[in-house]
């Protein structure tokens, strides 16, 4: 597809949506651009169209793009049976950014200014301009995370304006300086309250804390631009502090219930959630994909399992022999409570990647119904009939964005992190209530983090200070199998954690005592296929006679590592290349479109 059609969407009809159900609002009507801009309510309907663009939740039906569990399998948390997923290693024939959303937002901002000045009050105009600029900044922040330099447009562009359509890529810092101004405006002008499940200033601030932290750390670690890094890290702290100081939010729900509830309305950890309701025809399939009836080839890596802190605050290498054990029952009883809430309590043949089955998105009561009471699966946990609400933006993320941004900024001349900061962020999360079922399994609250006695982790990356290492560990436990891990590795410039030759713990899965737990696997058909790796890295392959020795982290001998992607000529795993067709299209019209940094400029 030619670049002109990628960027330009002819605006002849405005399709907009509106109904009671958040994020899923079917079209009610359509109008022309000339007749549409006549009321604040029509502005609200127009912005509703952007909610599903930015706030994926659990997706809809069998569509899981951007949803957790499915969209989070290519990182060091997930081992795949067979070939590990690869990062991009070559320039595609055709691929480029989409500017449809940017153009729609620029149209909205223009119409507010040119056609609605006499219709909106000053406060209304400021609010909706802030909403538009928030979404525009959001989209540009996503674009630069993917491509680096991208063309920047702050106004409507027409298909006759070839010099604008085929303009060169704008330097990333210039783009993000404009995003910074958009975010600052939104933080000052979007309403504090605009009704349930509508974007308000706290929703803006929560997302700005994420996006500014992301840009700040990209600038610090990838571009080595400390001034730009500090600017965005300070913005992340400011935005997160706005949410924290509001007093509106709290960590007051057990972990698993955040992902398995059919009613998140009123939950004080939710800045934004997506509501599902079968009566309105709005359902998803994420819970079905983890319902203990579906098989999967994707499971947790040994590296992720090892990273969970013990409930006493120690790392496994420094724990007593009994606490350091990786037996699943022991892991549940001795690790951070999020471990028990994330995995099924027994090794499962249904997870061929790891033998540890991910149940983070599957309700406890339905697990009991099907696995203990042995009753049929309720119909709303089969196929795409799931009705559990999806967290979109959680308070725990804001707290972790805040403490990480403060810690990163401290190394660039900002104030040092204090124990009070830790108390008001990580330790609030660790004091989250435990579910009764977790307590019955022996789960204990995790010890509070003490700045004066951080864990001495032998596996810590020596280039990462101890405090940042623990903050990053907290993110890993909190957001496991959501959608943040790969983005975090990229912004930290730590994709080497995904390199199988450097990290052998990402091709093995859960700890299995095959003779005791899965004896049926020790049969002739599995000779040469099953292997285990002990804590010192020694691998034992099942040969038909050594069943008693098959105790360790499971490894399928057919697992193949990722292809090399680091330090390879003309491969930049941190930024995406654009297609040759688009580069040629620019050239054919007398313009120049440069390839993404780190990819061959041909």
C-alpha positions in Angstrom: 0.0 0.0 0.0 1.3 3.4 -0.9 2.4 5.8 1.8 -0.2 8.4 0.8 -3.0 6.0 1.6 -1.3 5.0 4.9 -1.3 8.5 6.1 -4.4 10.1 4.5 -7.9 9.0 5.3 -10.5 10.9 3.3 -12.9 12.4 5.9 -16.2 12.2 4.1 -18.2 10.4 6.8 -17.6 10.4 10.6 -18.5 7.1 12.1 -18.9 7.4 15.8 -20.1 5.2 18.6 -22.0 5.5 21.9 -23.8 3.3 24.3 -23.6 2.3 28.0 -21.0 -0.4 27.7 -17.5 1.0 28.0 -15.1 0.5 25.0 -17.7 -1.3 22.9 -20.1 1.2 21.5 -21.9 0.3 18.3 -22.4 2.9 15.6 -25.6 4.9 16.1 -25.5 7.3 13.2 -23.2 9.1 10.8 -22.9 12.7 9.7 -20.8 14.8 7.3 -17.9 16.8 8.5 -19.9 20.0 7.7 -22.8 19.2 10.0 -21.2 17.2 12.8 -19.4 19.7 15.1 -22.4 21.2 16.9 -22.3 20.0 20.6 -20.1 18.7 23.4 -22.0 15.4 23.3 -20.9 14.9 19.7 -17.3 15.5 20.8 -17.8 12.8 23.4 -19.1 10.4 20.9 -16.2 11.2 18.5 -13.6 10.4 21.2 -15.3 7.1 22.1 -13.9 5.7 18.9 -10.4 6.0 20.3 -11.0 3.9 23.4 -10.6 0.6 21.7 -7.5 1.9 19.8 -5.7 2.6 23.1 -7.4 0.5 25.8 -7.3 -3.2 24.7 -8.4 -4.9 27.9 -9.0 -8.6 27.0 -9.9 -7.9 23.4 -13.2 -8.9 22.1 -14.5 -12.3 21.0 -11.6 -14.4 19.7 -9.6 -11.2 18.8 -6.8 -11.0 21.3 -4.5 -8.3 19.8 -2.9 -6.3 22.5 -4.5 -8.5 25.2 -2.5 -10.3 28.0 -1.5 -13.9 28.0 -1.6 -14.1 24.2 0.3 -10.9 23.3 2.9 -11.5 25.9 4.7 -14.7 24.8 7.9 -13.3 23.2 10.1 -12.4 26.1 12.2 -14.1 28.8 9.1 -14.9 30.9 7.8 -17.5 28.4 9.2 -20.7 27.0 7.6 -22.1 23.9 7.6 -25.8 23.1 9.7 -26.2 19.9 11.1 -23.1 18.3 11.4 -20.0 20.5 9.8 -16.9 18.9 12.2 -14.7 17.0 12.6 -10.9 16.9 12.7 -9.2 13.5 15.9 -10.1 11.6 15.4 -8.6 8.2 13.8 -5.7 6.4 10.2 -6.5 5.3 9.0 -6.0 1.7 6.1 -3.8 2.9 5.5 -2.4 6.3 5.1 1.1 7.7 3.4 3.1 10.4 -0.3 4.0 10.3 -1.3 7.6 10.8 -5.1 7.1 10.7 -5.6 7.8 14.4 -3.2 10.8 14.3 -5.1 12.3 11.5 -8.5 11.8 13.2 -7.2 13.5 16.3 -5.8 16.4 14.4 -9.1 16.9 12.7 -10.8 16.9 16.1 -8.4 19.4 17.5 -8.8 21.6 14.4 -12.6 21.5 14.6 -12.7 22.4 18.3 -10.7 25.5 17.5 -12.3 26.5 14.2 -15.9 25.4 14.4 -16.8 25.1 18.1 -15.4 28.2 19.8 -18.9 29.6 20.0 -20.5 26.3 21.0 -18.2 25.2 23.9 -17.6 27.0 27.1 -13.9 27.8 27.8 -13.8 24.9 30.3 -15.4 22.5 27.8 -13.0 23.6 25.1 -10.0 23.2 27.3 -11.1 19.7 28.4 -11.7 18.3 25.0 -8.6 19.9 23.6 -6.8 18.2 26.5 -8.4 14.8 25.7 -7.4 15.1 22.0 -3.8 16.1 22.8 -3.6 13.3 25.3 -4.6 10.7 22.7 -2.3 12.3 20.1 0.7 12.3 22.4 -0.2 8.7 23.3 -0.1 7.6 19.7 3.2 9.4 18.9 4.8 7.9 22.0 3.9 4.5 20.7 5.2 5.3 17.2 8.6 6.4 18.4 8.9 3.4 20.7 8.5 1.3 17.6 10.3 3.2 14.9 12.4 6.0 16.6 12.2 8.9 14.2 8.8 9.3 12.6 7.1 12.1 10.6 5.3 14.6 12.9 2.0 16.1 12.0 0.1 18.5 14.2 -2.5 19.5 11.6 -4.9 17.9 9.1 -3.0 16.9 5.9 -4.8 16.5 2.6 -4.0 14.0 -0.2 -3.0 16.8 -2.5 -0.2 18.1 -0.1 2.5 15.8 -1.3 5.4 17.7 0.4 3.7 17.1 3.7 2.6 13.5 2.9 6.1 12.6 1.9 8.0 14.7 4.4 11.1 13.1 5.9 11.2 11.4 9.4 11.2 14.0 12.2 13.9 13.4 14.8 12.6 11.5 17.8 13.5 14.3 20.3 11.6 16.8 18.3 8.5 14.5 18.1 8.7 13.8 21.8 9.2 17.5 22.8 5.8 18.0 21.1 4.4 15.0 23.0 5.7 16.5 26.2 3.7 19.7 25.6 0.6 17.7 24.7 0.9 15.8 27.9 1.5 18.9 30.0 -1.6 20.5 28.5 -3.7 17.5 29.2 -2.5 17.2 32.8 -3.6 20.8 33.4 -6.9 20.9 31.5 -8.6 17.5 31.3 -11.5 17.3 33.9 -10.8 15.7 37.2 -14.1 13.8 36.8 -16.0 13.3 33.5 -18.2 10.4 34.6 -17.5 6.7 35.2 -15.2 5.1 32.6 -14.5 8.3 30.7 -11.0 9.7 30.4 -10.3 12.1 33.2 -7.2 13.8 34.5 -6.2 10.8 36.7 -6.4 8.4 33.7 -4.3 10.9 31.7 -1.8 11.1 34.6 -1.6 7.3 35.0 -0.8 6.8 31.3 1.6 9.7 31.2 3.5 8.1 34.1 3.9 5.0 31.9 4.7 6.8 28.6 7.1 9.3 30.2 8.9 6.6 32.1 9.3 4.7 28.9 10.7 7.6 27.0 13.0 8.6 29.9 14.6 5.2 30.1 14.9 4.9 26.3 16.7 8.2 26.4 19.0 7.1 29.3 19.9 3.7 28.1 19.6 3.6 24.3 20.2 7.2 23.2 22.5 8.2 26.2 20.8 11.6 26.3 20.7 12.4 30.0 19.0 15.8 29.7 16.1 14.4 27.7 16.0 11.4 30.0 15.7 13.6 33.1 13.0 15.7 31.5 10.7 12.7 30.9 11.6 11.0 34.1 10.6 14.1 36.0 7.3 14.2 34.1 6.7 10.6 35.0 7.1 11.4 38.7 4.9 14.4 38.4 2.1 12.5 36.7 2.2 9.6 39.0 2.3 11.9 42.0 -0.9 13.5 40.8 -2.6 10.2 41.0 -1.1 9.2 44.4 -1.9 12.6 46.0 -5.5 12.4 44.9 -6.3 9.8 47.6 -8.8 8.2 45.2 -7.0 4.9 44.7 -5.7 2.1 46.9 -4.3 -1.4 46.9 -7.1 -3.3 48.5 -7.9 -6.4 46.5 -6.2 -9.8 46.3 -4.1 -10.1 43.2 -6.0 -12.8 41.3 -9.4 -11.1 41.7 -8.1 -8.1 39.7 -8.0 -10.3 36.6 -11.0 -12.7 37.2 -13.8 -10.5 38.5 -17.0 -9.9 36.6 -17.5 -6.6 38.3 -14.5 -4.2 38.6 -16.7 -1.1 39.0 -15.9 0.7 42.2 -12.6 -1.2 42.7 -10.1 1.4 44.1 -7.2 -0.1 42.3 -8.8 0.6 38.9 -8.0 3.8 37.2 -9.6 2.3 34.1 -11.1 -1.1 33.3 -13.0 -2.7 30.4 -16.5 -4.0 31.2 -17.8 -7.2 29.5 -21.4 -8.3 29.4 -22.9 -11.1 27.4 -26.3 -9.5 27.5 -24.8 -6.6 25.4 -22.9 -9.1 23.2 -19.5 -8.0 24.6 -17.4 -11.0 25.6 -13.8 -12.2 25.3 -11.8 -15.5 25.3 -8.8 -14.9 27.6 -10.2 -16.9 30.5 -11.0 -19.8 28.1 -7.4 -19.8 27.0 -6.3 -20.5 30.7 -9.3 -22.6 31.9 -7.3 -25.8 32.7 -9.1 -27.5 29.8 -7.2 -26.0 26.9 -3.7 -27.2 26.0 -1.0 -24.7 25.4 2.6 -24.8 24.3 3.5 -21.6 26.2 4.6 -21.6 29.9 6.8 -19.8 32.4 10.5 -20.0 32.0 12.8 -21.2 34.8 14.2 -17.7 34.8 10.9 -16.2 35.7 10.2 -18.8 38.4 13.6 -18.2 39.9 13.0 -14.4 40.0 10.1 -14.6 42.4 11.2 -13.3 45.8 10.6 -15.5 48.8 7.9 -14.3 51.2 10.7 -13.6 53.8 12.3 -11.2 51.4 15.3 -13.4 50.4 16.3 -14.7 47.0 16.3 -18.4 46.5 20.1 -18.7 46.5 20.3 -17.2 50.0 17.4 -19.2 51.5 17.4 -22.3 53.7 17.6 -25.6 51.8 13.9 -26.2 52.4 12.8 -22.7 51.3 15.0 -22.8 48.3 13.3 -25.9 46.9 11.6 -25.5 43.5 9.0 -28.1 44.2 5.7 -26.5 43.2 4.0 -27.0 46.6 7.0 -25.3 48.2 7.0 -22.5 45.7 3.4 -21.7 46.5 4.0 -21.7 50.2 7.3 -19.8 50.3 7.3 -17.3 47.3 5.7 -14.0 46.9 1.9 -14.4 46.9 1.6 -13.4 43.3 3.2 -16.8 42.4 0.3 -18.8 43.9 -2.2 -16.4 42.2 -0.6 -16.9 38.8 -0.2 -20.7 38.4 -2.2 -23.8 38.9 -1.2 -25.8 42.0 -0.1 -29.0 40.2 2.1 -29.6 37.2 -0.1 -30.0 34.2 0.4 -32.0 31.0 -1.8 -29.4 29.3 1.2 -27.0 29.4 3.8 -28.6 27.1 6.0 -25.6 27.2 6.7 -25.7 30.9 4.2 -28.1 32.7 3.3 -25.1 34.9 -0.2 -23.9 33.8 -1.0 -20.2 33.9 -4.3 -19.5 35.7 -3.9 -15.8 36.5 -6.9 -15.0 34.3 -9.1 -17.9 35.5 -11.3 -17.5 38.6 -10.7 -19.6 41.7 -14.3 -20.6 42.1 -14.4 -22.0 38.5 -11.1 -23.8 39.1 -12.7 -25.5 42.1 -15.9 -26.3 40.2 -14.0 -28.1 37.4 -10.9 -29.5 39.1 -12.2 -30.4 42.6 -15.9 -30.8 42.3 -15.4 -32.3 38.8 -18.4 -30.5 37.4 -18.7 -29.3 33.8 -17.1 -26.1 32.7 -19.5 -23.2 33.0 -20.5 -22.0 29.5 -19.2 -18.5 30.0 -15.6 -19.9 30.4 -15.7 -21.7 27.1 -14.8 -20.2 23.7 -15.3 -16.5 23.4 -18.1 -16.3 26.0 -16.0 -14.9 28.9 -17.4 -12.0 30.9 -14.7 -11.2 33.3 -13.8 -7.5 33.4 -10.3 -6.5 32.3 -8.0 -4.1 34.1 -6.7 -1.5 31.7 -4.8 0.8 34.1 -4.1 -0.3 37.7 -2.9 1.8 40.6 -0.1 -0.6 41.3 1.4 0.3 37.9 1.3 4.0 38.8 3.1 3.3 42.0 5.8 1.2 40.3 6.2 3.8 37.5 6.6 6.5 40.2 9.3 4.7 42.2 11.2 3.6 39.1 11.2 7.1 37.7 12.4 8.5 41.0 15.2 5.9 41.2 16.3 6.5 37.6 16.2 10.3 38.0 18.3 10.0 41.2 21.2 8.8 39.1 20.8 11.9 36.9 20.9 14.5 39.7 17.5 14.0 41.2 16.7 13.5 44.8 17.7 10.1 46.3 15.0 7.5 46.9 14.1 7.3 50.6 12.6 4.5 52.7 9.5 6.6 52.7 9.3 6.3 48.9 9.6 2.5 49.2 7.0 2.4 51.9 4.6 4.4 49.7 5.1 2.3 46.6 6.5 -1.2 46.6 5.5 -1.9 50.2 1.9 -0.8 49.6 1.7 -3.4 46.9 3.3 -6.1 49.1 0.6 -5.4 51.7 -2.1 -6.4 49.3 -4.8 -8.6 50.9 -4.4 -12.4 50.4 -7.3 -14.5 49.2 -8.5 -17.1 51.7 -7.7 -19.9 49.3 -4.1 -18.6 49.2 -3.8 -18.5 53.0 -5.1 -22.0 53.1 -2.2 -23.1 50.9 0.3 -21.6 53.3 0.9 -18.3 51.4 2.3 -15.5 53.5 2.5 -11.8 52.9 5.9 -10.8 51.4 8.3 -9.1 53.7 8.5 -5.3 53.2 11.5 -4.0 51.2 14.1 -2.3 53.3 16.3 0.2 51.6 19.0 -0.4 54.1 19.1 -4.1 53.6 18.3 -4.9 50.0 18.5 -8.6 48.9 21.9 -9.7 47.9 21.0 -11.4 44.7 23.9 -13.4 43.1 22.0 -13.4 39.8 21.8 -9.6 39.6 22.9 -8.0 36.4 26.1 -6.2 37.7 25.2 -3.2 35.4 22.0 -2.6 37.3 22.1 -1.1 40.8 20.6 -3.2 43.6 17.6 -0.9 44.1 16.7 -0.7 40.5 17.1 -4.5 40.3 14.5 -4.9 43.0 12.2 -2.4 41.4 12.4 -4.3 38.1 11.8 -7.6 40.0 8.7 -6.1 41.4 7.5 -5.1 38.0 8.2 -8.6 36.7 6.1 -10.3 39.4 3.3 -7.7 39.2 2.9 -7.8 35.4 3.7 -11.4 34.6 2.0 -12.5 31.4 0.5 -9.1 30.8 1.9 -7.0 28.0 4.8 -5.0 29.5 7.9 -7.3 29.8 9.2 -7.0 26.2 8.6 -3.2 26.3 10.5 -3.1 29.6 13.4 -5.0 28.2 13.6 -2.7 25.2 13.5 0.5 27.2 16.2 -0.8 29.6 18.3 -1.9 26.6 18.3 -5.4 28.0 17.2 -7.6 25.2 20.2 -9.8 25.9 18.0 -11.3 28.6 16.1 -13.0 25.7 19.3 -14.4 24.1 19.2 -18.2 24.7 23.0 -18.4 24.4 23.4 -15.9 27.2 20.5 -17.0 29.4 19.9 -20.8 29.4 17.1 -20.5 32.0 14.7 -19.2 29.3 14.5 -22.5 27.4 13.5 -24.6 30.4 10.2 -24.5 32.4 8.8 -25.6 35.7 10.5 -27.9 38.3 9.1 -31.4 37.9 9.6 -34.6 39.9 8.6 -36.9 37.0 8.6 -40.2 39.0 6.3 -38.7 41.7 4.3 -36.1 39.8 4.1 -37.2 36.1 5.1 -40.9 35.9 3.0 -41.4 32.8 5.5 -39.3 30.9 8.3 -41.8 31.7 7.6 -44.2 28.9 9.3 -45.5 25.8 7.7 -42.9 23.5 9.4 -40.1 25.5 12.9 -41.5 25.4 15.2 -38.7 24.1 12.4 -36.2 24.3 12.2 -35.3 28.0 15.0 -33.6 29.8 15.5 -31.9 33.2 18.1 -29.4 34.2 19.1 -29.0 37.9 20.0 -25.8 39.7 23.6 -26.0 38.7 22.8 -26.4 35.0 23.4 -30.1 34.6 21.0 -31.6 32.0 19.7 -35.1 32.2 17.9 -36.6 29.2 15.5 -39.5 29.7 16.9 -42.7 28.2 14.2 -45.1 29.4 16.2 -46.4 32.4 17.0 -43.2 34.4 13.5 -42.3 35.5 14.6 -41.9 39.1 16.9 -39.1 38.1 14.3 -37.1 36.2 13.9 -34.3 38.7 14.6 -30.7 37.7 13.5 -27.9 35.5 11.6 -29.4 32.5 13.1 -29.1 29.1 11.8 -30.5 25.8 14.8 -31.6 23.8 13.1 -30.3 20.7 13.2 -26.8 22.0 15.3 -24.6 19.7 16.8 -21.2 20.7 16.0 -17.9 19.1 18.1 -17.1 16.1 20.9 -14.6 16.8 19.6 -11.0 17.0 22.3 -9.2 19.0 25.5 -7.7 17.5 24.4 -8.8 14.0 25.2 -6.6 11.0 22.2 -4.6 9.8 19.9 -5.9 12.5 18.5 -3.6 15.2 16.2 -5.5 17.5 15.3 -2.3 19.4 13.6 -0.5 16.6 11.4 -1.8 13.7 12.4 -1.4 10.1 10.1 0.0 7.4 9.3 -1.8 4.1 11.2 -1.5 0.9 8.0 -0.8 -1.1 7.4 2.4 0.9 11.0 3.6 0.5 10.7 3.0 -3.2 7.4 4.8 -3.4 9.0 7.9 -1.8 11.9 7.7 -4.3 9.5 7.3 -7.3 7.9 10.6 -6.3 11.1 12.5 -5.8 11.3 12.2 -2.0 13.6 10.4 0.4 12.4 8.1 3.2 15.3 6.9 5.3 15.4 3.4 6.8 15.1 3.0 10.6 18.4 3.4 12.5 20.4 0.3 12.6 18.9 -1.3 9.5 20.5 -1.3 6.0 20.0 2.0 4.2 19.3 0.7 0.7 
